[in-house]
Amino acid sequence: MAAAAPGAQESPRDGVRAEIGDIGAIEGLRGIAVAWVVLFHYFAVRSGSGADPWNGFVAAHPPLATLVRHGYLGVDLFFLITGFLLVLPWERHRRLGLAPPRAQPFYARRIRRIVPAYYVHLAVLFLVFVPLLWSPVSWRIDTRYLLTSVAAHATFLHYATPVTSGSLNINGALWTLALEAQYYLLLPLFAWAFVRSPLPWIAGFVMVAVLWHFGASHGLAPLVAWEMRLGSPWNVPEAAVRHLLETQLPGYLAHFALGIALGLAWMAGRERTATRGTRIASAFLALASIATLVASYGGFLPSDPAWSWLTTVALFVGALQWPLVAAPRVGGRILGAAPLRSVGRISYSMYLYHLPVILLWTKWHMLEGQAASLPACIATVVAVSWASYRFVERPFLRPRASAPPLAVTAAA
């Protein structure tokens, strides 16, 4: 295919789907990630509610308890998915000899994708959930804090300091949105160099993440002192500040880099069919990775907390090599199953709304002590999320692109 002129057939509404096509397995994987996070928060919020029969049921089944207790790992999957997906247009352009995608349309697409639903959620958070979940006394006393929180959240800076990082103790899950926005801002600056020389960039990102984790735990004294001064009115301890720093964007660069590596391998795999030996080896790698994850988080293997973040994301990549790269047809049928894709489609809105809904559900003692509490609460989360997707997200999503997908991917 001949190279096109810079910016040819590119508009603010084009993106991964326009360039690559739908990837059902990734949509389903997104559904798994958000369901895992939702269950984690449901049981974390209601763990002190002895009247909830689901607490006893989960506690009586240790494998299920382990799965639920580590549902925060769904966030690691989300960061991997982001790394995987967003680099694909740059890799496609490199393979076809095209000029790299321009930054301005990329930023326009990202704004359309996340900002409308996020801002509507912020309006609901501050105008509905805060009055319902906070006491009137707190509302009056903390007016200045509320205004500071509004400004910080509106600019995606809420996770920069301990003052606003907890998102009013109502929707702490929003911290990942700040990191995603920062990654979007930086991606066009390095994506072209990354796809042209991936190994040095992967190694560099992993090294930065390792050094950042070490610094957040044992160093960065000036930054720690500054953050503690900001949090002094709330008596924020040093351990909380160090955790905040550890979970800033530099600490997750390895996740994004390994997600990019998985995406590049997926692109390469679309041009050729994996050999039987490769598929078998990838299947063994996937099984070994899953078994190691289960053994580590189930307490059957010793693990070092200082390195668990890196080993976990590496094991996730190992587990996904088979369904995404070596056997994409089989993996697509498993991960791309209709129920998982349906949940994945509304996963962004589910992530935005699930925690405040669960908190409100608990405060109002909805179906207290009844087995219907969990399914009814999840159904409420899904209904609210579907409404957000249908009436807020979807109107801003781009229409189907008129340009055909990449020719070499037709057999994928």
Summary of the structure (lengths in Angstrom):
residues: 412
radius of gyration: 21.9
end to end distance: 18.4
largest distance: 66.8
contacts: 1283
relative contact order: 0.16
helix: 76%
strand: 0%
